[in-house]
Amino acid sequence: MRKLSLLALVGAGVAFASTSAQAALTFDFTQVISGSPVGGPSFATLVIENAGANTVNFTMTNTMDSSVSGGQFISKLMLNVDPYVAGTMSWSSPTISSYSFDQDGENDSGAKFDYEVRFVTANNGNRFTAGKVVTWSVTGGGLTEDDFDALSAGNANYAGLIHIQAIPNTGDSAKVIPGDPVPEPATIAALGLGFVALIKRRRKV
């Protein structure tokens, strides 16, 4: 599994930055790899934030356009964890049904993921439809938001994947992956401080 974002590229600089700001990572699921879902171009966003020692919070929003997406819903989220940690997930939302951690064992679309969150598929009012926001947390030894900034193993290297079901008029399903993860403002600020500190250090040498 490979680290994905620019965070890894500027690690030396970040070492000089303040660590007091809360770090976060955002995925925007916009790239359709199969099927023809409606209501895009963004189908979901996922914000991953540190929440203290060994705990990470997740906030996922179904960003589909409700005026055209109808009953279309998200049934599954798949992510990577590097270094791998088999975390414990906690949630209160009735929209989440279950989860699993299995290193390179969560397979979909030629990719091997580590972590899968499953959402309700029964038509009981709890489906993950347009406009809904779902939150949960994961706890594991040494876990941080940056551990989810990685690409899947296997024949396809994706940062994550969502499964969309009940596409209007056809009832078909689709799969969507995110673009590059986006550091939140606190992380960007830390990166900037890191670059400045690194430049100053080089000037002194």
BELUR-V986262 format. One line per field, one symbol per residue. phi: phi as a letter, one per 20 degrees, with the letter a starting at -180 (. if undefined). psi: psi as a letter, one per 20 degrees, with the letter a starting at -180 (. if undefined). burial: I if it has 9 or more other C-alpha atoms within 8 Angstrom, else O. Layout:
phi: ???
psi: ???
burial: ???
//
This chain:
phi: .dfdefgffdgfffgeefdfffebccddecefdbncfdnefedaccddcfcogmccdccdceeffffcelegbedbcccdcbffceeddcbcfffedabbdagldeealnddedbcdddfdfecndfeegnfcccaccdagmfcfffeebefenecddfabdddcmfgmdmfdbccdefffdffgffffffffffffffffffff
psi: qpqgaighhkhgghhirpjhqpqqpppooiopiqamqrjahphqqpppqqlapjppqpoppojqoiiiicjprpiqpprqooqppnrppqripihphrrqpookinppkiqorhpppprpiqmjijqmrpiqppqrqppqojprhhijmrqqaaipnqhrpqpprlpqhhjrrrpprraqqoqrhhggghgghggghgghghhh.
burial: OOIIIOOOOIOOIIOIIOOOOIIIIIIIIIOIOOIOIIIIOIIIIIIIIIOOOIIIIIIIIIIIIIOOIOOIIIIIIIIIIIOOIOIOIOOOOOIIIOIOIIIIOIIOOOIIIIIIIIIIOOOOOIIIIIIOOIIIIIIIOOIIIOIIIIIIIOOIIIIIIIIIIIIIOOOIIIIIIIIOIOIIOIIIOIIOIIIIIIOOOOOOO
//
